Amino acid sequence: MIVGQLQQGKESVIGFDADDYLIVKNEHGTYKWSTIAYDKIELGNAKEIMTLPVSDEEQKISALEKRLRESDLGGVCRRASENGRYYAVGFESGYIQVWDVYTQDCIANLSLSDSQIATVAFTRDGKLAALGSGGKLVQIWNVEHGKCIRTIHLLYRVSRVKLPVDGNTLECQFSDGTYYRMDLKTGEKGEMKRTNTKPFVSKSLLKRIKSMKVKDIQFTSKGNAIVLTEKGDAFTWDEKLKRLNGCPGHNSPVTAIAVCSADERFAASYSPEKYHADRNDRKRRDLLDNQKLVRVRIIKTGQCQWRLPTKGRSITKLQFFTSNRIILAGYASNGDILLWELINEQKYGREIGHWESVEIVRNNQAEPLECAFPEKKKTFISAYADGTILIRSFSSSRDQRIIATIPGIDAGVFRWKNLYCDEDLLKMLEGYPH
């Protein structure tokens, strides 16, 4: 996540205070790190930033500046501590280096984030969000108030986070396949468990796809599923009828699939080719001709129930949302999220469903990762890889708020052995979890 755009200007400053705390000020706020405890970000005070010193250390600072400049490491913001011992360099990307002027060594590599957001989870009501960056820190955010309410440091790198229905429990999954649950109120951790490496699928389906090279399977609690092969072929599976159905209509490999858990009749698939309508079918020609399409499918037959145009966008991910209504989201490669809603109507004693476009949500060019639809409010919430969370109203007022999150510092990147300090402190830091 890049929130630290340290461009030179009135609102972008980097420096040290009198106690050698590193202070960073940008449009999002002012933050500081202790010179020793670089693993913690605290709120800072921009008034604490000291001016560049003129002292006996000036020659050493000039030598370091020349070295950095010749190595293209000069950055866009530079500042020395008051006593001339430390020198900080900030780059446009938000990356920060801290140098020891005496030894001319880099003692810390910092960022306003350890990486882009990699995993996001929302509570069902959309009030809380858990964010992780693939490191050892997970932040819990109050979305309504735009505040981080808790930062959790874990012993291992987190690959995925979940927030179950109650909103009081955080489930952290790790890259080695293990996971545990944590009570967010008490901080108590449950027993470490190992996740199933393969999703549940019925034995009948496994037999049918045994000879296929399967890329992805998405399934419902009752066993209905949509299957994607490595060749790009898609199939729906009806568990009750034990029937595997091909998904016709695609003229290029399918790249995204999804299945609806709340209404197990539906699945969706996407392939990037453009649709060419029959020249005699004016309605389809006007709406769909030369469009890339998401196809909503009937699980029972595999047939396309509805064609949804993407307005020229390429879809990277499909996802159904069912908190208070059935919505299909298409995550576009340019950062847009396309939303369609299932509208059921009763005609002549029969239920007739169709899909209507709700909205195209534009925020930025970062990859959209997760969405949420609060039950009681007509609000859409989306999280992106660059660390922003967009809260958007569906009303005509187009109300929207954007939160720029800071997921934290990953302690795994620190080089404690290069830190100049006494032996006791160095031993303590070397014991810090990596």
N, C-alpha and C positions, 0 to 999 in steps of 0.2 A: 504494500500500500504506500502510495506517495502522497503524504500530507505535508511533508517538509520541503516544499518548494522554496529553497533558500536563495531566491533571486535577490540581487542587491536592490535595496529600496528602503523606504521608511518603515515598512511593516515586516521586513525580513532581517533579523539580526541574530548573530551568534557571538557569545562571549563568556567570560568567567566573572564570578562575583569575588568579594574579598576573601571568602573561605574556599576558593578554588572550586566552587560548584559550576558546572557547565550550564549555561543558560541559553535556550533557543527560543526565539520569538518569531512567530509567523502569523498569518491571517487567522489561524485556528485557535491561537492562544499562546501562552508562554509556559515553557516546561523546563525542568532542570534535572540534572543528574549529579549525584555526589561523585567527586573525583575518584573515590575508592569504590563505592557500591554502584557500579554502572548498571546493575541489573534492575534498577527501579526508577521509573519516571515519576516526578512529582510536579505539582503546579509551581510555577516560578513567578517571579516579579521582574518585569522588564527593567524597572528602575535600578535593580541590583547589578546590571551589566556594567563592567568597568571599561574604561578607555584603554587603548593600546599603550603600554608603559614605555617610558624612556628610561632605561637603566643600564647597568653594566652588562646585562644579558643581551643587549640589543645586537651585538655582533653575532652571537650564537643564533638568535632568532633570524637575522638576515641570512646566515648560512643555511639554515633550515628552509627558509622561504625560497632561496635560490635553488636548492636541491629539489624541492617540490615542484617549482615552476619548470625546471628542466625535465622533470619526469611527467609533466602534464597532470600533476596532482594538486595544483594550486587552488582548485575549487572556485567558488564565487563569493564565499564569506570566510574571513580569517580573523582570529583573535587570540591574543596571548593572555595568560592569567596575570594577575597584578604583580606577583613576585617573579614573573618571567619563566617559571618552571615548565608550564604546560602550554601547548599551542594547539588550537582546534581549527579544523578546516571543514567547511560545509560545502556540499555539492548540490547541483540543481535537483538531483533525484531524491534528496532527503538524506543521503548517506553522509555520515560524519566520521572523521578520523581525529583522534587525540594523540598528539606527539609529546614525547619527553624531550625538552630542549637540551638538557644536559647530555643525554645519551644519544640524541638524534634518532630514537627508535619510536615506532608507532606502538602505543601501549593499549589502544582500544579502537575497535571498529564498531560504530554505533549507527542506528537508524531510528527514525520515528516509527518504524515497524521492522520486524525481523524478516518479513517477506510479504507478498500479497496475501490477501485473505484466501484461505484454502477450503475452509469448512464453515458453514453457517447453519444454525437451527433456530427456529422461532417456536414460541409457545403457541397453542391453538388460538388464543385470544389476541396474539400479536403484540402483547405488552413487553415480553422479554425476548432478547436475542442472545445467543451464545456464539462467539466468533473465535476462530483459531486460525493460525497462519502456518500450520504444519510444524510449529515449534512446540515448546513445552509450556507455553502460556495460553490460557483461555480467558477471555473477558466476557462477563455477563453485563449486558446493557439493558437499561430501562428505555425502551423505544419511545414511549410517550413523552418522557422528560428529556430524552437525548443525553443521558448520563450513564457512565460506567459505574455500576454499583458493586462490582467485585472482580478482582483479578486473581485467578487461580494458577499457581505454579505447580507443575506436575513433574514427575521423575523421568518421564519418557515423552517422546514426540507424539503429538496427537494427530491422528489421521482423519478422525471424524467426530463430530459432536452431535448429540441429540438432546432434546428437551421433551420428555414425556408429557402426557396430558395434564398432570397436576401442576406443572410449572415449578415445583420445588426440588426436582431432581435433575441432575446433569449426568448424562451418560457419555463417557469418553472412550473412544475406541483407538487403539494404538496400532502402529504399523506391523507389529508381530502377530496380530490377530487376537490379542487379548483386549478386554474392556472391564471397566467397573463403573458403578454408579455412585454418585456423591450427593448427599443431602445439602442443598444450597443454604439452608438455614443454620445447620449445626456444623457443617464441614466434615461430617463423618463419611468415610468411604466404605463401600461394600466390598465383598470378596472379589478378588480378581478372577475373571472367567474368560473362557476362550470362545470366540464367536464361531458360528458355522461358516466354513469357507464357501459353501455352496448354498444358494437359496433353496427353499423347499419347492419341489415340483413333484407331481404325482408319478408313481412308478409307470403308469401307462404312457405318460408323456415321455419319460426317459427312454422307454423302449422305442418309441416312434422316432426320436431324434438321435438315437444312438449312433447312426452312421453319419450324422451331420456334424460339421464343425461350427459349434454354436458360439456366437460372440456375446449375446446378451439375452437374458430371460427376465421379463417382468411379470409378476403374478399377483393374484388376489388371494384373500384368505380362504376362499372356497376352491381354489385350484385353477380357475381360469387364468389364461396367460397369453402373452404375445412373445414370440420367439424371433430373434434376429440372428442370421448365420453370418459367417465371415465373408461369404460371397455377396452379402447384401440382400438376401431373400428374407421376407417376413412371413410368419404364419401365426394364426390365432389358434388357441386350444380351448375347446369347450369340455370341461371336466365331467359334466353330467352326461353328455353324449359320447365322451371319449373320442372326440373328432378333432383332427388336425386339418385346418383350412389354409390354403394359400391366400395371399393378399394381392389380388390383381390390380393392375393400373399403373404400377411403377415401371418406367422405362430406363431406370438407372438404379444402382445399388441403394437400398434403404440405409440411411445413416442415423435415424433417431426413431425410437419407439416409446410408447407409454401405455399403461393400462389403468383403467379407472377402478379404484378400490370400492368406492361408495355405490356405484352402479355398475355391476360386473358384466353388463351387456356390451360395454364400450372399450375400445382400444384406439390407439392413434399411431400413424406412421408417417414418415417424411422421407422423400428422396429429392435430390436437387434439380431434376430435369424440369423443363418448362412444359406446361400443359397446352395442347393444341386442340381447341374445340372444333366440333363439326361445323362447317360453314353454314349449314342450314339451321343450326341451333343458335339463334340470335341471343337468347338469354345467357347461355353459358359463354358464348363468344364475347359478349360485352363484359361479363364479370370475371371470367377465368382465363381467357385466351392469353397465351404467352406469360402466364403466371407460374411461379413455384407454389406447390400446394402441400398443405398438411391434410391427410385423409383420416377422417374419423371412421372407424370400422365396427361392424357388428361381430362380436366374438363368435356367435353361433355359426355364422356362415363365412366370415372373413371378408365379406363384401364391403365396399365403401358406402357408408351412409351419407356422408357429407364431405364436400371439398371446400377447404378453407384457404383462400389466397393469402400469401405472405407479403404482398406488395413489393416483390422483388428482393426480399431479404432471404438470406441463407440461414436455416435453422440448425442449431447445434445440439439442442436438447428439448424434449417435450415432457410436460408434467401436468397431471391432473390435480386440482385442488377441490376439496369437498367439505370444508369446515361449515359453511352455511348454504352453499349452492355449488353446482358442478361447473367448474371453470377449467378450461384447457389453456395452458400457457406455452407459447413457443419462444424459446430463448434464441435471439438472433445473434449472428456473429458480430454485428456492429454495436451491440450493447442494448438494442431495443428489446422489449418484451411484448409480444402480441398476445392478446387475451380474447378468448371466445367463451361464451356461456351457453349451456344447454337450456333451451326453452321447451318445456313440455306443455302441450295443449290437448284438450279433449275435443275430438271431432267425431260426430256420429258414433259415440260410445267407444271410440278407440283413442288410445294415447298416441299422439303424433309429435315427435320431437324434431327440432331443428337447432342449428348452432348459429348464434349471432355474434358478430364482432363487438366486443365491449370497448376496447381501447388499445392503442399502441402507446406504451409507456416509454418515454425517452429520458435518459438520465445522462449517460456519458458513453464513451466507447469501451469501457471496461467490460469484462465478461460478467453477465448476470449469473449468480450462483443459487439463489434461493428466494422464494416468495412466501408471503403469508397473507391471508384474508381474515381479519378479525370477524368474529361471529356477529357482534351487535352493531358494528359500524360499517358503513360503505366505504371502506378504506383498503387500499392496496399497499403492501410493504414489500420492498425488494432490496436485496443485498448484492453488492458487486465485488469483484475481485480486488478493486482498488481501495476497498475499505469504506465505501460510502453506503449508507442505508437511506433509501428514498421512501418517504411516507406520502402517499398520494390519495386524494379524495376522488371518488368517481363522480362527484356532483359537478354541475355546470360551472361552479366557481373555480375549478381547477386548483384547489388548495393543495399545496405541497410543501414539505419540509425535507431538508437533506441533513443527515448526520454524517460527519467525517469521523470515523472511529480510529482509535489508535490501539492496535492489538498488543503492543508491548515489545519488549526486548527479549530475544532468545538468548539465554545464558550460555548456550552451546558454542557461541562464536567468540567468547572472550578468551583472551590470552593472558591468564593471570601471571604466568611466569615472567612476563615482560614488564609487570607493574612494579614500579619502584616504591618499596615500602619496607617496613621492618619484617623480620623473619616470622614472628608470631602471626602477623596479619596475613602474610603470604601463605602460611600453612592453612589458615582458616579458609582463604579464598580457594586454594587448590582442592579443598574438600567440598566445595560448592558443587551441586549436581550438574553434570554436563550431559 
